[in-house]
Amino acid sequence: MNNYKNFKDTEQTDAWLRSKGINVQTFAKTNSRTLQAQQAATLLLEQYSTTLDNATKRLLEHFRCCYADNNKRGKITDGLCYRVLNLTTRVKRGEYRLNRRTQQTA
């Protein structure tokens, strides 16, 4: 019974990680900042792709390609991770301001 519960828990965890755009096999070996940036890049491309310009989309796709490649994943710098995270903050802040304005006018 306990083994089955562990198997189901692992299965649920793996599904959650995949939904966030994180590779399950390399999760333990990847830097935490890189994981955060990968999650942010996936979020931006899935939910905010209509509000992003082409250069921003190319940056996010480049980051995701580097993350997907085993050789390039270790070469992802903190600077690239911070660019993705700062971009995510800027987009979310803009969305918050837009929602706040629409609520004030309503």
Secondary structure, DSSP 4 states (H G I P E B T S, - for coil): -HHHHHHHHHHHHHHHHHHTT--STTTTTS-HHHHHHHHHHHHHHHHSTTTS-HHHHHHHHHHHHHHHSHHHHTT--HHHHHHHHHHHHHHHHHHHHHHHHHHHH-
